[in-house]
């Protein structure tokens, strides 16, 4: 009994001990929880306090005003970010030429409400609930309005000196040295005050106190043609301007270049050109007028009569006669090629006949030179000069002057062909016919006038030509005609004249 009772007592004692230990553990857990909760509350409290202090003078997180992010910004920072801090003490307008116009906004009653509106929004922020800013974006808005007296502003603008330089287009101008580009000028003269007013009023509406009047504002007249427009054309025109076609007239030259050459071209805007044939022909006609000697009267120093005027009245072919159409066509082709060249004019020709003269005898005053045959039709005498010295002299019989059909016409002829045993057969306007042969035929015209031997005559010179003259040819003795045939070169001028 005693032992059993004792054991029971121990058991009870042990269980009681365990219960005491369990209670002790439960008490420790509660303490830990209470401690943690207190710490959490402390952290939250501290965080709130820190946030409250930080956001106490700032806009809350994720806050936007009129689309501008002002999160965490102070009032002054937000005002600056929104441009509401701009000083309205001056309104500066910069003209297109860089000149500045400094206006005082108060002069046209300017007042802006932006700063006050932002201050109002700031005053409505609940800084105590700063943590709500992290819950999502907050958009705030205000009307950024500025008020001013439009009439006062426009009158003030109208009173300014906006300049008086007119706008001008670029141009391609011809100078003595060629074509040069005169640049365009952007004038400073305001041509549309309405556009200027609009530009200023728009800047004010945007809260800007500086505005630049440039090409986009529309208040200036702008150049319509810029220098670049003529870049290619200038190069093309100057290539043509500097081109030279030299036309050789033996004793002198004509150079077709510069302005005169350009007058013969029609240009498009890109500098491409076509040749104006009519203008070229005008130029060729001028050359012919200046340099042609064929069919023109000449001054001639004769052996017996001094200086005489030899009138063109015959069929002589001596002298220079430009074939105008052929020469024009040649020049047109050269202009189209655009190269520098030296050429001769093209002269008239008809088979073996060339309407030219002796190149070495050509000068500004004369084209006969010092080597020629002189026939004085009044004195019925012939001279042959070589380099100014008399080489031969004889008497002749020319055409009978009682008939116009038989009269030998004065003029400057040319020895252009020779024959022996020439049959002379023809009929003139009077109905006279002849058919005979000469030994030496020296042809000087296109209509059958020649210097030939007339063996049927027994004498020459004197007044025979007046009553028993030839049908127009120059009758000579056998030996005189032979001399001409054997000694006078083809192309030699033959000058015939009356006193």
SEMI-623988 format. One record per residue (C-alpha): y, x, z; residue number from 1. Coordinates in nm, 2 decimals, always signed. Layout:
N
[site [Y X Z] NUM]
...
//
This chain:
499
[site [+0.00 +0.00 +0.00] 1]
[site [+0.24 +0.27 +0.10] 2]
[site [+0.18 +0.47 -0.20] 3]
[site [+0.21 +0.18 -0.43] 4]
[site [+0.53 +0.07 -0.28] 5]
[site [+0.66 +0.42 -0.31] 6]
[site [+0.59 +0.43 -0.68] 7]
[site [+0.75 +0.11 -0.74] 8]
[site [+1.05 +0.23 -0.56] 9]
[site [+1.08 +0.54 -0.78] 10]
[site [+1.04 +0.34 -1.10] 11]
[site [+1.32 +0.11 -1.00] 12]
[site [+1.53 +0.41 -0.91] 13]
[site [+1.47 +0.57 -1.25] 14]
[site [+1.56 +0.26 -1.44] 15]
[site [+1.88 +0.22 -1.24] 16]
[site [+1.97 +0.57 -1.33] 17]
[site [+1.93 +0.51 -1.70] 18]
[site [+2.15 +0.20 -1.68] 19]
[site [+2.42 +0.41 -1.53] 20]
[site [+2.40 +0.66 -1.80] 21]
[site [+2.42 +0.40 -2.07] 22]
[site [+2.73 +0.25 -1.93] 23]
[site [+2.89 +0.59 -1.92] 24]
[site [+2.83 +0.64 -2.30] 25]
[site [+2.98 +0.30 -2.38] 26]
[site [+3.29 +0.38 -2.19] 27]
[site [+3.33 +0.71 -2.40] 28]
[site [+3.31 +0.53 -2.74] 29]
[site [+3.58 +0.29 -2.65] 30]
[site [+3.80 +0.58 -2.55] 31]
[site [+3.75 +0.75 -2.88] 32]
[site [+3.83 +0.43 -3.08] 33]
[site [+4.14 +0.38 -2.88] 34]
[site [+4.24 +0.73 -2.93] 35]
[site [+4.19 +0.72 -3.31] 36]
[site [+4.37 +0.39 -3.33] 37]
[site [+4.66 +0.53 -3.14] 38]
[site [+4.67 +0.84 -3.37] 39]
[site [+4.66 +0.62 -3.68] 40]
[site [+4.94 +0.41 -3.55] 41]
[site [+5.13 +0.72 -3.47] 42]
[site [+5.08 +0.86 -3.82] 43]
[site [+5.18 +0.53 -3.98] 44]
[site [+5.48 +0.51 -3.76] 45]
[site [+5.58 +0.87 -3.84] 46]
[site [+5.53 +0.81 -4.22] 47]
[site [+5.73 +0.49 -4.21] 48]
[site [+6.00 +0.67 -4.02] 49]
[site [+6.01 +0.96 -4.27] 50]
[site [+6.01 +0.71 -4.56] 51]
[site [+6.28 +0.51 -4.39] 52]
[site [+6.49 +0.81 -4.34] 53]
[site [+6.44 +0.93 -4.71] 54]
[site [+6.49 +0.60 -4.88] 55]
[site [+6.76 +0.49 -4.63] 56]
[site [+7.02 +0.63 -4.87] 57]
[site [+6.84 +0.60 -5.20] 58]
[site [+6.70 +0.35 -5.45] 59]
[site [+6.34 +0.27 -5.38] 60]
[site [+6.05 +0.42 -5.58] 61]
[site [+5.98 +0.30 -5.93] 62]
[site [+6.33 +0.14 -5.96] 63]
[site [+6.50 +0.11 -6.30] 64]
[site [+6.86 -0.01 -6.37] 65]
[site [+6.93 -0.12 -6.73] 66]
[site [+6.62 +0.07 -6.83] 67]
[site [+6.72 +0.40 -6.66] 68]
[site [+6.49 +0.54 -6.40] 69]
[site [+6.68 +0.57 -6.07] 70]
[site [+6.38 +0.61 -5.84] 71]
[site [+6.47 +0.81 -5.53] 72]
[site [+6.83 +0.87 -5.65] 73]
[site [+7.13 +0.84 -5.43] 74]
[site [+7.40 +0.60 -5.52] 75]
[site [+7.61 +0.89 -5.66] 76]
[site [+7.31 +1.02 -5.86] 77]
[site [+7.24 +0.68 -6.00] 78]
[site [+7.60 +0.63 -6.10] 79]
[site [+7.59 +0.97 -6.28] 80]
[site [+7.26 +0.89 -6.45] 81]
[site [+7.39 +0.57 -6.58] 82]
[site [+7.71 +0.73 -6.70] 83]
[site [+7.92 +0.52 -6.48] 84]
[site [+8.09 +0.83 -6.33] 85]
[site [+8.28 +0.91 -6.66] 86]
[site [+8.64 +0.97 -6.59] 87]
[site [+8.84 +0.71 -6.78] 88]
[site [+9.16 +0.90 -6.73] 89]
[site [+9.16 +1.02 -7.09] 90]
[site [+9.02 +0.88 -7.42] 91]
[site [+8.99 +1.16 -7.68] 92]
[site [+8.96 +1.08 -8.05] 93]
[site [+8.87 +1.37 -8.28] 94]
[site [+8.98 +1.32 -8.64] 95]
[site [+8.79 +1.44 -8.94] 96]
[site [+9.00 +1.75 -8.97] 97]
[site [+8.94 +1.84 -8.60] 98]
[site [+9.28 +1.72 -8.47] 99]
[site [+9.25 +1.56 -8.13] 100]
[site [+9.43 +1.25 -8.01] 101]
[site [+9.44 +1.22 -7.63] 102]
[site [+9.50 +0.86 -7.52] 103]
[site [+9.54 +0.73 -7.17] 104]
[site [+9.32 +0.42 -7.12] 105]
[site [+9.56 +0.26 -6.88] 106]
[site [+9.81 +0.24 -7.17] 107]
[site [+9.59 -0.03 -7.32] 108]
[site [+9.48 -0.19 -7.00] 109]
[site [+9.14 -0.04 -6.97] 110]
[site [+8.92 -0.13 -6.67] 111]
[site [+8.54 -0.07 -6.64] 112]
[site [+8.32 -0.25 -6.38] 113]
[site [+8.01 -0.03 -6.41] 114]
[site [+8.05 +0.16 -6.09] 115]
[site [+8.12 -0.15 -5.88] 116]
[site [+7.82 -0.32 -6.03] 117]
[site [+7.59 -0.03 -5.94] 118]
[site [+7.73 -0.02 -5.59] 119]
[site [+7.65 -0.39 -5.57] 120]
[site [+7.29 -0.34 -5.67] 121]
[site [+7.26 -0.06 -5.43] 122]
[site [+7.39 -0.27 -5.15] 123]
[site [+7.12 -0.53 -5.22] 124]
[site [+6.84 -0.29 -5.17] 125]
[site [+6.63 -0.35 -4.85] 126]
[site [+6.57 +0.01 -4.74] 127]
[site [+6.36 -0.11 -4.44] 128]
[site [+6.09 -0.21 -4.68] 129]
[site [+6.10 +0.11 -4.88] 130]
[site [+5.72 +0.12 -4.91] 131]
[site [+5.72 -0.19 -5.13] 132]
[site [+5.86 +0.03 -5.41] 133]
[site [+5.51 +0.18 -5.46] 134]
[site [+5.37 -0.16 -5.53] 135]
[site [+5.50 -0.18 -5.88] 136]
[site [+5.81 -0.13 -6.11] 137]
[site [+6.13 -0.30 -6.01] 138]
[site [+6.39 -0.36 -6.29] 139]
[site [+6.75 -0.42 -6.20] 140]
[site [+7.02 -0.51 -6.44] 141]
[site [+7.40 -0.54 -6.46] 142]
[site [+7.65 -0.60 -6.73] 143]
[site [+7.83 -0.28 -6.81] 144]
[site [+8.15 -0.43 -6.91] 145]
[site [+8.49 -0.28 -6.97] 146]
[site [+8.80 -0.48 -7.03] 147]
[site [+9.11 -0.38 -7.22] 148]
[site [+9.39 -0.54 -7.42] 149]
[site [+9.27 -0.52 -7.79] 150]
[site [+9.62 -0.57 -7.92] 151]
[site [+9.76 -0.30 -7.70] 152]
[site [+9.48 -0.06 -7.81] 153]
[site [+9.53 -0.13 -8.18] 154]
[site [+9.90 -0.10 -8.16] 155]
[site [+9.86 +0.24 -7.98] 156]
[site [+9.62 +0.36 -8.25] 157]
[site [+9.85 +0.24 -8.53] 158]
[site [+10.13 +0.45 -8.38] 159]
[site [+9.94 +0.78 -8.42] 160]
[site [+10.00 +1.02 -8.70] 161]
[site [+9.66 +1.03 -8.86] 162]
[site [+9.75 +1.27 -9.14] 163]
[site [+9.87 +1.24 -9.50] 164]
[site [+9.63 +1.47 -9.70] 165]
[site [+9.46 +1.27 -9.97] 166]
[site [+9.10 +1.31 -10.06] 167]
[site [+9.01 +1.45 -10.40] 168]
[site [+8.69 +1.50 -10.59] 169]
[site [+8.55 +1.84 -10.70] 170]
[site [+8.63 +1.92 -11.06] 171]
[site [+8.52 +2.17 -11.32] 172]
[site [+8.83 +2.33 -11.46] 173]
[site [+8.88 +2.56 -11.76] 174]
[site [+9.08 +2.88 -11.70] 175]
[site [+9.16 +3.19 -11.90] 176]
[site [+8.85 +3.35 -11.75] 177]
[site [+8.62 +3.06 -11.80] 178]
[site [+8.51 +2.75 -11.60] 179]
[site [+8.55 +2.74 -11.23] 180]
[site [+8.47 +2.48 -10.98] 181]
[site [+8.76 +2.34 -10.78] 182]
[site [+8.60 +2.22 -10.45] 183]
[site [+8.64 +1.87 -10.33] 184]
[site [+8.90 +1.80 -10.06] 185]
[site [+8.83 +1.58 -9.76] 186]
[site [+9.16 +1.43 -9.68] 187]
[site [+9.27 +1.35 -9.32] 188]
[site [+9.46 +1.04 -9.43] 189]
[site [+9.31 +0.73 -9.27] 190]
[site [+9.27 +0.47 -9.54] 191]
[site [+9.10 +0.19 -9.33] 192]
[site [+9.25 +0.13 -8.99] 193]
[site [+9.01 -0.16 -8.93] 194]
[site [+8.72 +0.08 -8.94] 195]
[site [+8.90 +0.32 -8.71] 196]
[site [+8.96 +0.04 -8.46] 197]
[site [+8.60 -0.06 -8.48] 198]
[site [+8.48 +0.30 -8.41] 199]
[site [+8.71 +0.33 -8.11] 200]
[site [+8.61 -0.01 -7.97] 201]
[site [+8.24 +0.06 -8.01] 202]
[site [+8.28 +0.38 -7.82] 203]
[site [+8.45 +0.20 -7.54] 204]
[site [+8.18 -0.07 -7.53] 205]
[site [+7.92 +0.21 -7.48] 206]
[site [+8.12 +0.36 -7.20] 207]
[site [+8.21 +0.67 -7.41] 208]
[site [+8.55 +0.83 -7.37] 209]
[site [+8.52 +1.06 -7.67] 210]
[site [+8.47 +0.96 -8.03] 211]
[site [+8.46 +1.17 -8.34] 212]
[site [+8.58 +1.01 -8.66] 213]
[site [+8.35 +1.15 -8.93] 214]
[site [+8.22 +1.05 -9.27] 215]
[site [+8.01 +0.77 -9.12] 216]
[site [+8.30 +0.58 -8.96] 217]
[site [+8.43 +0.45 -9.29] 218]
[site [+8.79 +0.50 -9.21] 219]
[site [+8.84 +0.78 -9.46] 220]
[site [+8.81 +0.79 -9.83] 221]
[site [+8.53 +1.03 -9.91] 222]
[site [+8.50 +1.26 -10.21] 223]
[site [+8.27 +1.10 -10.47] 224]
[site [+8.20 +1.42 -10.66] 225]
[site [+8.09 +1.73 -10.47] 226]
[site [+8.10 +2.09 -10.58] 227]
[site [+7.72 +2.10 -10.62] 228]
[site [+7.75 +1.84 -10.89] 229]
[site [+7.88 +2.11 -11.13] 230]
[site [+7.67 +2.40 -11.03] 231]
[site [+7.44 +2.39 -11.33] 232]
[site [+7.71 +2.27 -11.56] 233]
[site [+7.94 +2.56 -11.46] 234]
[site [+7.67 +2.82 -11.55] 235]
[site [+7.59 +2.65 -11.88] 236]
[site [+7.96 +2.62 -11.98] 237]
[site [+8.04 +2.98 -11.89] 238]
[site [+7.74 +3.10 -12.09] 239]
[site [+7.89 +2.93 -12.39] 240]
[site [+8.25 +3.03 -12.30] 241]
[site [+8.14 +3.40 -12.29] 242]
[site [+7.95 +3.37 -12.61] 243]
[site [+8.11 +3.52 -12.92] 244]
[site [+8.05 +3.47 -13.29] 245]
[site [+8.23 +3.74 -13.48] 246]
[site [+8.31 +3.66 -13.84] 247]
[site [+8.37 +3.97 -14.05] 248]
[site [+8.64 +3.96 -14.32] 249]
[site [+8.61 +4.33 -14.41] 250]
[site [+8.96 +4.44 -14.31] 251]
[site [+8.97 +4.22 -14.00] 252]
[site [+8.75 +3.99 -13.79] 253]
[site [+8.78 +3.64 -13.64] 254]
[site [+8.61 +3.60 -13.30] 255]
[site [+8.50 +3.25 -13.22] 256]
[site [+8.48 +3.24 -12.84] 257]
[site [+8.62 +3.09 -12.53] 258]
[site [+8.82 +2.77 -12.55] 259]
[site [+8.81 +2.74 -12.93] 260]
[site [+8.43 +2.76 -12.92] 261]
[site [+8.41 +2.50 -12.65] 262]
[site [+8.62 +2.26 -12.86] 263]
[site [+8.32 +2.25 -13.09] 264]
[site [+8.08 +2.14 -12.83] 265]
[site [+8.02 +1.80 -12.66] 266]
[site [+7.90 +1.84 -12.31] 267]
[site [+7.71 +1.60 -12.08] 268]
[site [+7.73 +1.60 -11.70] 269]
[site [+7.45 +1.85 -11.66] 270]
[site [+7.60 +2.11 -11.89] 271]
[site [+7.38 +2.04 -12.19] 272]
[site [+7.57 +2.05 -12.51] 273]
[site [+7.55 +1.94 -12.87] 274]
[site [+7.75 +2.09 -13.15] 275]
[site [+8.03 +1.88 -13.31] 276]
[site [+7.99 +1.94 -13.68] 277]
[site [+8.33 +1.80 -13.76] 278]
[site [+8.50 +2.04 -13.52] 279]
[site [+8.32 +2.33 -13.67] 280]
[site [+8.42 +2.22 -14.02] 281]
[site [+8.78 +2.20 -13.90] 282]
[site [+8.75 +2.56 -13.79] 283]
[site [+8.60 +2.67 -14.12] 284]
[site [+8.88 +2.49 -14.32] 285]
[site [+9.13 +2.70 -14.12] 286]
[site [+8.95 +3.02 -14.20] 287]
[site [+8.95 +2.92 -14.57] 288]
[site [+9.32 +2.85 -14.56] 289]
[site [+9.38 +3.18 -14.40] 290]
[site [+9.15 +3.41 -14.59] 291]
[site [+9.07 +3.25 -14.93] 292]
[site [+9.25 +3.42 -15.22] 293]
[site [+9.07 +3.25 -15.51] 294]
[site [+9.30 +3.03 -15.71] 295]
[site [+9.61 +3.14 -15.52] 296]
[site [+9.93 +3.30 -15.65] 297]
[site [+9.97 +3.67 -15.59] 298]
[site [+10.24 +3.92 -15.58] 299]
[site [+10.16 +4.21 -15.81] 300]
[site [+10.34 +4.54 -15.88] 301]
[site [+10.33 +4.57 -16.26] 302]
[site [+10.37 +4.88 -16.47] 303]
[site [+10.68 +4.76 -16.67] 304]
[site [+10.82 +4.46 -16.49] 305]
[site [+10.81 +4.56 -16.13] 306]
[site [+10.68 +4.30 -15.88] 307]
[site [+10.57 +3.98 -16.05] 308]
[site [+10.42 +3.66 -15.93] 309]
[site [+10.08 +3.60 -16.09] 310]
[site [+10.03 +3.23 -16.09] 311]
[site [+9.68 +3.08 -16.08] 312]
[site [+9.65 +2.90 -16.41] 313]
[site [+9.34 +3.03 -16.57] 314]
[site [+8.97 +3.06 -16.53] 315]
[site [+8.97 +3.38 -16.34] 316]
[site [+8.70 +3.41 -16.08] 317]
[site [+8.84 +3.70 -15.88] 318]
[site [+8.91 +3.64 -15.52] 319]
[site [+8.75 +3.52 -15.20] 320]
[site [+8.64 +3.16 -15.18] 321]
[site [+8.45 +3.05 -14.87] 322]
[site [+8.17 +2.80 -14.93] 323]
[site [+8.29 +2.58 -14.65] 324]
[site [+7.98 +2.36 -14.61] 325]
[site [+7.74 +2.65 -14.61] 326]
[site [+7.95 +2.85 -14.37] 327]
[site [+7.98 +2.54 -14.14] 328]
[site [+7.60 +2.49 -14.14] 329]
[site [+7.56 +2.86 -14.05] 330]
[site [+7.80 +2.84 -13.76] 331]
[site [+7.64 +2.52 -13.63] 332]
[site [+7.30 +2.70 -13.62] 333]
[site [+7.45 +3.00 -13.44] 334]
[site [+7.62 +2.78 -13.18] 335]
[site [+7.29 +2.60 -13.12] 336]
[site [+7.12 +2.94 -13.07] 337]
[site [+7.39 +3.05 -12.82] 338]
[site [+7.37 +3.42 -12.91] 339]
[site [+7.64 +3.68 -12.97] 340]
[site [+7.63 +3.78 -13.34] 341]
[site [+7.85 +3.92 -13.61] 342]
[site [+7.82 +3.75 -13.95] 343]
[site [+8.00 +3.73 -14.29] 344]
[site [+8.13 +3.40 -14.42] 345]
[site [+7.92 +3.25 -14.70] 346]
[site [+8.11 +3.26 -15.03] 347]
[site [+8.08 +3.03 -15.33] 348]
[site [+7.83 +3.15 -15.59] 349]
[site [+7.70 +2.99 -15.91] 350]
[site [+7.40 +3.18 -16.03] 351]
[site [+7.52 +3.53 -16.11] 352]
[site [+7.88 +3.43 -16.04] 353]
[site [+8.01 +3.52 -15.70] 354]
[site [+8.35 +3.41 -15.60] 355]
[site [+8.44 +3.72 -15.41] 356]
[site [+8.65 +4.04 -15.46] 357]
[site [+8.63 +4.41 -15.39] 358]
[site [+8.56 +4.45 -15.02] 359]
[site [+8.74 +4.79 -15.00] 360]
[site [+9.05 +4.64 -15.16] 361]
[site [+9.09 +4.36 -14.91] 362]
[site [+9.38 +4.35 -14.68] 363]
[site [+9.62 +4.10 -14.52] 364]
[site [+9.86 +4.14 -14.80] 365]
[site [+9.65 +4.21 -15.11] 366]
[site [+9.29 +4.19 -15.23] 367]
[site [+9.33 +4.37 -15.57] 368]
[site [+9.36 +4.72 -15.44] 369]
[site [+9.44 +5.03 -15.64] 370]
[site [+9.16 +5.01 -15.91] 371]
[site [+9.21 +4.73 -16.16] 372]
[site [+9.29 +4.64 -16.52] 373]
[site [+9.65 +4.52 -16.58] 374]
[site [+9.73 +4.31 -16.89] 375]
[site [+10.09 +4.24 -16.96] 376]
[site [+10.06 +3.93 -17.19] 377]
[site [+10.43 +3.94 -17.27] 378]
[site [+10.42 +4.31 -17.37] 379]
[site [+10.06 +4.28 -17.51] 380]
[site [+9.96 +4.60 -17.34] 381]
[site [+9.66 +4.69 -17.11] 382]
[site [+9.64 +4.96 -16.84] 383]
[site [+9.34 +5.07 -16.64] 384]
[site [+9.42 +5.22 -16.30] 385]
[site [+9.17 +5.40 -16.07] 386]
[site [+9.28 +5.47 -15.71] 387]
[site [+9.64 +5.40 -15.82] 388]
[site [+9.64 +5.65 -16.12] 389]
[site [+9.65 +5.54 -16.48] 390]
[site [+9.33 +5.62 -16.66] 391]
[site [+9.37 +5.43 -16.98] 392]
[site [+9.63 +5.24 -17.18] 393]
[site [+9.61 +5.04 -17.51] 394]
[site [+9.76 +4.75 -17.70] 395]
[site [+9.59 +4.41 -17.73] 396]
[site [+9.62 +4.07 -17.89] 397]
[site [+9.59 +3.77 -17.66] 398]
[site [+9.56 +3.40 -17.73] 399]
[site [+9.81 +3.24 -17.97] 400]
[site [+10.09 +3.07 -17.78] 401]
[site [+10.16 +2.80 -18.03] 402]
[site [+9.87 +2.61 -17.90] 403]
[site [+9.78 +2.54 -17.54] 404]
[site [+9.41 +2.54 -17.63] 405]
[site [+9.45 +2.90 -17.75] 406]
[site [+9.70 +3.04 -17.50] 407]
[site [+9.55 +3.30 -17.27] 408]
[site [+9.63 +3.18 -16.91] 409]
[site [+9.76 +3.42 -16.66] 410]
[site [+9.57 +3.48 -16.34] 411]
[site [+9.35 +3.73 -16.17] 412]
[site [+9.01 +3.76 -16.34] 413]
[site [+8.71 +3.98 -16.27] 414]
[site [+8.49 +4.18 -16.50] 415]
[site [+8.16 +4.02 -16.41] 416]
[site [+7.93 +4.08 -16.71] 417]
[site [+7.90 +4.30 -17.01] 418]
[site [+7.70 +4.27 -17.34] 419]
[site [+7.67 +4.44 -17.67] 420]
[site [+7.64 +4.27 -18.00] 421]
[site [+7.76 +3.95 -17.85] 422]
[site [+7.77 +3.64 -18.07] 423]
[site [+8.08 +3.44 -18.01] 424]
[site [+8.05 +3.08 -18.12] 425]
[site [+8.25 +2.79 -17.98] 426]
[site [+8.50 +2.51 -18.05] 427]
[site [+8.83 +2.44 -17.87] 428]
[site [+9.03 +2.13 -17.80] 429]
[site [+9.22 +2.16 -18.12] 430]
[site [+8.90 +2.14 -18.32] 431]
[site [+8.91 +2.51 -18.41] 432]
[site [+8.56 +2.66 -18.45] 433]
[site [+8.45 +3.02 -18.47] 434]
[site [+8.12 +3.20 -18.50] 435]
[site [+8.14 +3.58 -18.51] 436]
[site [+7.99 +3.89 -18.34] 437]
[site [+8.15 +4.17 -18.14] 438]
[site [+8.01 +4.51 -18.05] 439]
[site [+8.13 +4.52 -17.69] 440]
[site [+8.17 +4.20 -17.48] 441]
[site [+8.34 +4.24 -17.14] 442]
[site [+8.34 +3.89 -16.98] 443]
[site [+8.61 +3.81 -16.73] 444]
[site [+8.59 +3.43 -16.69] 445]
[site [+8.35 +3.14 -16.66] 446]
[site [+8.48 +2.97 -16.98] 447]
[site [+8.41 +3.25 -17.23] 448]
[site [+8.72 +3.46 -17.21] 449]
[site [+8.64 +3.83 -17.26] 450]
[site [+8.78 +4.16 -17.36] 451]
[site [+8.61 +4.25 -17.69] 452]
[site [+8.65 +4.45 -18.00] 453]
[site [+8.80 +4.27 -18.30] 454]
[site [+8.72 +4.49 -18.60] 455]
[site [+8.88 +4.24 -18.83] 456]
[site [+9.22 +4.33 -18.70] 457]
[site [+9.41 +4.62 -18.83] 458]
[site [+9.68 +4.64 -18.56] 459]
[site [+9.74 +4.52 -18.20] 460]
[site [+10.04 +4.47 -17.97] 461]
[site [+10.39 +4.34 -18.05] 462]
[site [+10.43 +3.97 -18.12] 463]
[site [+10.11 +3.92 -18.32] 464]
[site [+9.98 +3.69 -18.04] 465]
[site [+10.26 +3.44 -18.10] 466]
[site [+10.16 +3.36 -18.46] 467]
[site [+9.82 +3.51 -18.52] 468]
[site [+9.67 +3.54 -18.18] 469]
[site [+9.31 +3.49 -18.06] 470]
[site [+9.15 +3.17 -17.93] 471]
[site [+9.21 +3.30 -17.58] 472]
[site [+9.02 +3.62 -17.56] 473]
[site [+9.17 +3.97 -17.53] 474]
[site [+9.13 +4.13 -17.87] 475]
[site [+9.10 +4.51 -17.87] 476]
[site [+9.02 +4.79 -18.11] 477]
[site [+8.66 +4.90 -18.13] 478]
[site [+8.73 +5.21 -17.92] 479]
[site [+8.93 +5.04 -17.66] 480]
[site [+8.66 +4.78 -17.60] 481]
[site [+8.40 +5.05 -17.59] 482]
[site [+8.60 +5.23 -17.33] 483]
[site [+8.62 +4.93 -17.11] 484]
[site [+8.25 +4.86 -17.16] 485]
[site [+8.15 +5.22 -17.06] 486]
[site [+8.40 +5.30 -16.79] 487]
[site [+8.51 +4.99 -16.60] 488]
[site [+8.28 +4.88 -16.33] 489]
[site [+8.16 +4.52 -16.29] 490]
[site [+8.37 +4.34 -16.03] 491]
[site [+8.69 +4.52 -16.12] 492]
[site [+9.00 +4.29 -16.10] 493]
[site [+9.17 +4.20 -16.43] 494]
[site [+9.53 +4.09 -16.37] 495]
[site [+9.69 +3.90 -16.66] 496]
[site [+10.05 +3.78 -16.65] 497]
[site [+10.35 +3.69 -16.85] 498]
[site [+10.71 +3.80 -16.79] 499]
//
